[in-house]
Amino acid sequence: MRLGDQPAYEGALYALQQQAKLSIHIGGKTALSLQGKAHYLELSTKQVILFGGSDEKLPAWFSKHDWGLKVNYFSSSFLPPKVGLQTLEQRNFSLQISNPIRALLECLYLSPKKQELVECYEIMEGLNNLRPKQVQELLEQCTSIKVKRLFLYMAEKTKHEWFNYINQEKVDMGKGKRSLVKEGVYISKYAITVPKELANYE
């Protein structure tokens, strides 16, 4: 820091990534916003979403410090720690953040309790130039059945060109039905029950 500078969460996160060698990174809607991919840009709001491995915790010094915004940290291993990340350049350092595919998968992981599914779909609508190979890789390594079914359902619903190149036979879709909401609409192809407003979204 320069004299007079206030420490920011980005610098602290850099320390976690580079010094503590943790996989904690900017993810979900925050990562999408920073890449201009979120339907509702949230850079002006005072919260940030971080993801890390299921065995990783934010250090006490990070959690207790007032960064001037709310830090929402989620630990999970539904995706491998190093797959689907990209570099975000800051003024004099760089951070690892989720690429758009991983970020949307993280949004779907938080749905429907902490992330609205309709907003996830609106984000998916804007992701019309994803690389099928990257999508395939992340879907094959994702361990959340709910996330994979939702992602493929939304991708097919948007009619994006890249969806035609996804080999669903290589993606473990699990067995049984998944009901995400009460009194929703059942999507038989993906065996999921989604909110009516999502099923009827044009």
C-alpha positions, 0 to 999 in steps of 0.5 A: 500500500501507498501512504494514505491508502486504505486496505481493500478486499482485493489486496487481501484476496491477493494475499490469500491466493499468492501467499496462503496459496488458497483457492478462494476466489471471486465468484458467482454474480460478482465475477460476472459483474466484473466481466460485464456479464451480469444482467443487473450490474452490482459493482455499485452495491456493497457486497462481494461473493467469494468461493473456496474449497470445502476445507478452506476458511477465511482467516479471522483477520479477513473475516473481522476486518471492515472492508466497507462491503459485505463479504459472502463466502461459500465453501464447496467442492462441487467444482475442482479448485483450479478449473474455470478460473481466469485472471483479472488485472488490478492496478498493480496485481492480478486476481484469480476469478471465475470465468463466466461459465464457472461463475454461472455454475456457482450462481446455480449452486446458490439457487434458489435460496440465495440466488433467483433462478430467473436472474440466472436465466437472464445471465445465461441469455447473454452468454451466447459465445461460450466455448463448448470445450470449456463448458463440457469440461466444467460440466463433466467435473461438476459434482452437483446434479442440481447445477448440471441439470439447471445449466443444461435446461437453461442453455437449451431454452436459450437456443445458444449455438454452442449448446449443440456441441455439448455431449450430454452423454458424458455428463453424469445427470444422476437419478431421480427427480429434483424439486427446487420449488413448491408448485413449480413446473416439472421439466421431464427431460431434466427431471427438475421442477422449476419456478413457473416464471422461469418455465414461462419466461419468453 
